[in-house]
């Protein structure tokens, strides 16, 4: 029996697995109780599904079984668990049941809220599973964040998400979008987020995990997600933890000289700050869902084109650069997200037009404190804006020092400038100021060769090689 919206409840999902003799596996859980396997025992029929259930809570015991890890709540520890438990399951049961059973191992390592840990719960969970008996297994790896303020509620959330993952992986193996859509079923959406999901294995060789990352944000499972230049989905805990960060938001459709020089110049100033100098700074190219939307829709191919172009230029800035997709329209929300993972300085590169928008009070109507509250949230830690100039209406150059805002906000603007929260980018190129991505895109699509003067050589080469953004090779005259 299904619920009114045709979604199985958690007991029904556990029963669907338990009553199918074709599925057999191990549950290994560290932290937040054994909440996932508990559902399978409660549902009845678990003897047909559960080969083993265990929980190595003690660190010494965990190390003895899975080997040492730098952090116990980490992707590294989760993978050790999956490797160890799947190896044992296969070695012990393949001869007896391998021809008829689809083996799986579910594992999680979670830090939930407790008396000594008064913060959001978070952790890793994953499943290694066969699509058919005897086949090589697939992996689905998740990072989850838990927002309930009560330990027992966080434990409950872990159980619900875990059952959803096991059921979806085993029932919808070849439908990754359906798997993603079911992860937070039977759970109020505000109680948890899935900040990372990665699929691998023989059934997912054609699946691009960058599109999985985009799907998480589109579905509201996460507010933001990250991946590296190789297309590997990563979690902020892995790449942002304790790092200084500089971020540029844009459409990157395509990357132009102005786009790149803005970030290069901001980076040059950022690394000279006394508390940043000498560090390996993390660079983020951020695209919001709004940036990605064309005519009300997000085109997957267009998204990947932009990411591929960013991959050609990022190494000019840093060895440690990533692409970020978010649903944070407001910069203060972006700042709050980054501050989850680091207390080190954060730099934001932007142009004068974007800075003007930050001083438009209509964007802060939902905040009780209005624009003051938004700036208070954004600048409460060591965050600063680096502002690239632009041409004004009369052809004059407008920068962060001579820009004007509404009279009643001028005092606020001057305060932020004089205290270094907003900084003028000193190194700019006037010949880059008239270049806009939208104009370059129009020229690419219309066959106007002048687009080549608007962007770096390596971007030009990739666009021509791959036919990106609607580019077509000119037909030679006969």
N, C-alpha and C positions, 0 to 999 in steps of 0.2 A: 504494500500500500504506500502511495506517495502523498506528500503534502499537497495543499491546494495549488501551489505554483509548480507542481510536478517535480519538486526536488525531494529526493530521499532524505529522511532524517538520519541522524548519526547512527542510531541502532540499526536501521534498515541497511545502511551502507556496510556496517560491520557484518551483518548477517549475509549480505550478498557475497562477501568474500568467504565467510565461514562455511557457507553451504555449498560452495563450489570446490569439489575435491581436487580440482585442477590447480589450485593455488596453495602454496605451502611455504612458510617462511619464519624468519627470526625477527624479534623486536629487541633492540638494545637502546636503552634510554638513560641519559645522565642529566640530572637536574629536573626540577618541576615534577617529580614523581614519575610513575610509570603510567601516565595518563592515556597514552595512545593504546597500548595493549589492553588496558583495563576495559575499554569499550568492546573489544573483541571477546573478552571473557564474559562480560555482562550480557552480550547479545545472545550467547548460547552457540554451541557447535564449534567452539574454538579448538577442540581437539583435532579437528580436520584441517586447521589452518596454521596453528602456532606450533612450530617445531621447538622453539626455545624463546624464553623471555628472560632478560637479565638487565641489571643496572649496577655498573661499577662506580659507585658514588665516591668511595675513598680514592684520593689521588694516587696513592701508592699502588692500590689494586688496579686502578685504571692504567697506570703506566706499565704495570707488569703484563697486562693483557694486550694493550694497544700500542705500547711504546711511548716514549716521552713526547710532549708537544710544548711549544712555547706558551700557548694559552689553551686552557681546557675547553673554553667555549669559543671554538674556532672552526673554520672550514677544514683546517689541517686535521684536527681531532676527529671530526665527522668522517673524513675520508679514511682515516686509520680504522675507525669502527666498521665502516662498510667493507673495507678490504678484508679485515680479519674475520668478521662474521660470515661474509659470503663465502670466503674460502673454506671455512669449517663446514658450513651448510652443504656446499657442493661436494666436498671431499667425503663427508659422512653419508650422504643420501643419494648422490647421483646414480650409483649403481642400482640401488633399491627402487628409487622413485623417479629417476631422471627422465625416463621415457614418457611419463604421464603427467608430471607436475611442473608447473611454472614456479620456479624458485624465486623468492624475494627476501631482501633484508631491509627493514625499516630501522633507521637510527636517528637519534637526536641528542644534542647537547645544549642545554638551555640554562640561562641564569634568570630566574624569576625574582620578583620583588620579595623581600624578606625583612626581618627586623633589622638586619645589618645593611641591607641594600635597598634603600628607599628611592628607586628610580625605575624607569621603564624596564620591563623584562625584554630579553633579546636572546637569540640563539640560532643554531643551525639545525636543519633536519633534511633528511634525504632518503631516497629509496633506490636500491639497486635491484633490478627485476628482469626476468626473461619475458619476452613477448610470446614465446612458444617454448614448450619443453625442448631442452637440449641446445637452445640458441645461446649465443653470447649475450650477456646482460646489458641493459641500459641503465643510466643514472639520471635522476632528477634531484638537483640540489637547490635548497631554498634557504634564504635568511629571513627570519620573522622577527618582528618587533611587537611587543605586547604592551597595551596602554592601560589596562585595568589597574586600579589603585589597590587592589586586594590580591594577596598571594594566591588564594584558592581560585579566584576568577582567572588569573593568569594561567594557572595549571589547567583549568578547564579549557581555556582557549587553545593551549598546546594540544590537548587531546582531540579537540574538534578538527583542528587543522591537519593533524597527523592522520586521522581517519580519512579525511577528505583526500589527502595525498595518496594514501595506499589504495583507496577505492578508485580514484581517477586514473592512477597509473596502470592499474590492473584491468580496468574496464574500458578506458578510452586511450589505450596505448598509442594509437596512431592519430590521435586528435589533440595535439598539444594545446590548441586554443581552448578546447573544451576542458582540458586538465586545468589550465590557468583559471578559467571561469568558475571552477568548482572549489577552489582552494579555501575561500572564506564562507562557503555555504553554511547555513545554520549558525552563523556567528554575526552579531551586529558589526557593520563595517568599521565603526569607530574603535573597535576593541583591538584591532591588529592590522599590521601591514606586512606585505611580502616585498621586501626591498630588493631582492635578487632572486632570479630563477635561472637555472642553467640546465639544459638538456644535452645529453651525450649518449653515444652508443649507436648500434647498427640501425635502429629505427629512426634516428634523428640526424643521420649524416647530411641530409639535404636541408635541415632546419637551420636558419640563421639566428643565433642567439641575440643578435642586436635587435631583431624584430620581436623577440620574446621580451627584451627589456622595454621596448616601446609599448608593447601590449600591456605590461604591468601598469604603466602610467595611464594609458588610455582607459583601462578598466577601473582605475581608482584603487588598485591593490597596493600601489605605492605612489608617493608624491614625486619621487625622483629615483633614477637608476643610472648606473655608470657602466661603461665598457672601455676597454683599451683599444689601441690602434689595430691590434690583431683581431678585433672583434670579440674578444673574450669578455664576458660579463663579469664584473667584479663588484664587491660590496664596499661601501665607504669605509668600513672598519679596516679594510685591508690597505687602502691607498690614501686615505685622508687622516688617519689617526695620528695626532700629534704633529701634523705637517703645517707649514705655511702654505697658503693657497692663493692663487690669483686666477680669476675667472672672467671670461668675456661672454656676454650673452649676445646672440645674434641669430639670423636666419641662415647665414653661411650658404646662400643660394645665388651665386657661388661665393667662395672666399675671394676678396679683392685685395689690392695693395693696401687700401685703407684699413680693412679688417685686420690684416696681419700686422701692419705697422703700429696700429693702436695698441695691440697687445704687446708687441715687442718693446715699445717705448714705455708702457706702463710697467712691464717686467723690469726694465733697466733701472727705473726709479725704485721699484718695490724692493729689489734685492740689495739696494744701498741703505735701506733702513737699518738702524743699529741692531734691532732684535730679529732681523731677517738675514742679514748679510752672511754669506757662506753656506746657507742651508740649501738643501735640494728641494726647491719649491715645486709643488704640484700645480700643474696648469690644467684648467678646465675650460673646454669649449661647451657652453651650455645652450641648449635649444629648448624652449618651452613648447607645449602643445600648440599654443597660439602661433609661434614662429613656424611650426610645421604645417599648419592648416592652409590649404589652398581650396578656395570655393567651398568651404565648409567640410572638407574631407582631408584626411592625411593619406598621402600616396606612399606606400611602402618603398617603391623603387626610387622615388624622389628623395625619401629619407636616407636610403642607403647611398645614393649619389653624393649627398652632402657629407655624410660620414667618411666616405672614401676620399673626398677632396681634403677634408680636415686631416686625414691620415698622411697626406703628402707634405703638409706644412708644419705639423706639430713638432717634429724633431728639430726644427730651427729654433725653437724656444726652450725645450727641455726634454730630457730623457724620460721624464715622468709626466706625461700628459694623457688626459682622458677626455672622452665625450660624455656629457651629462644630458639626460632628457628629464625635464621636470614639468610639473604643473603648478609652479610658483610664479604667478603673474607679478606679484609684488616682491620687490627686492628684500624687504625686511623678512619675508618668509624664507626666501633663499638663504639669507644670513643665518636665520635660526636653524635651518637644516644643517648648514656647514658647521655651526657651533656645537652641534651634537657630538661631533667627532674630533674637533680640535679647539684648543684655546690659544693657538699660535696666530700671528697676524694673518688677516685676509685682505687681499686687494681686489677691487672690482674695476675693470677697465670699461669705460663707456664714452660716448660722444656727448657733445653739448646738447643735442636734441633730447637725448635720454635724460640728462640731468634736469632739463626744463620740465620734463614729464614728472620727475620725482617731486617737484614743487607744485604740482596741481592737486589741490585739496580734494577734488572729486573722487580720487582713487582711495581715499581713506575714510569715506563716509561711514563704513561699518565699524570703525574703531571709536570707542568712547573718547579717547584722547586725540583723535584726528591725526593730523600730520605730525604733531609733536610725539605722539605715542609711537608712530611708525618709525620716526628717526631715532627715538629712544631705544627701540628694539634693535634697529639695524646697527647702531653705533655703540651698543653697550659694551662690546669687547673691542679688541684691537682691529677694527675694520676701517678701511679708508677707500675713497673713490679716486680713481685717476682718470682725468677728463681730457679727451682729445678735442681740439678746437674744430670749429665749423664756420662756413661762410654765413654772415648775417644777411638780412634782406637787401641791404645797400651794397653788398659785396665786401664789407669789412669783415675781418676775422674776429670771431667771438670765442673767447676762451673762458676758463673757469673763474678768472679774476674779474673780467669786465662784463660777464653775463648779468643780466638784470632779471629779477623775479618781481612778483607783485609787491607793492610798497609795504604792505603789512607783514610780508615774509622776508623783507630785505635784512632785517636784524638777525633773523634765524640763519639766513644764508651766510652773512658775514661772520657769525659766531662759528659756524661749521668750517668756514674757510680759515679763519684765524687760528683755530685749534687743530688744523691739519687733518680734519675728517674728509675734506674735499681738497684735492690737489690738482693743480694745473699740470698737464703733460707738457714738459719743456721741449722735447725733441719731436717735432712734427714736420711733415712735408706738405707745403702748400699745394703742390701739384697733385697730391692725393685727395685733397678736400672735396673736389667736385665728383669723385667716384662713389657711386652707390651700387649695391648689389642688384637692385631691381633694374637699373639701367643696363648693367652688364648682361643680365639674364635676357632682357628684351633684345639686345643686340645679337646674342648667341642664337636665339630662335629666329631672328629675322634675316640671318646671314650677313649681318654687318660685321666686317672683319675688325672694326675698331675695338671690339671687346677684348682683343688680345693685349691691348695697351693698358688694360684695367686690372690685370692680375698677374701673379708670379708665373714664371716660365713653367715650373713643374705642374701647376694647376692647369695651364693651357694644354700641356702635353697629355694629361690624364683625360681632360674633357674631350680632346680630339680622338684619343685612342679608344675610349669607351663609349663615345657618343652620348655623354652626359648632358642633362638639362635640355634635351631636344636638339643638340648639335647634329648637323648633317654635313658630311664632307661635300664641299662645293663640286659641282659637275663641271669638268673642263670643257671649254669651247672646242667644238670640232672644226 
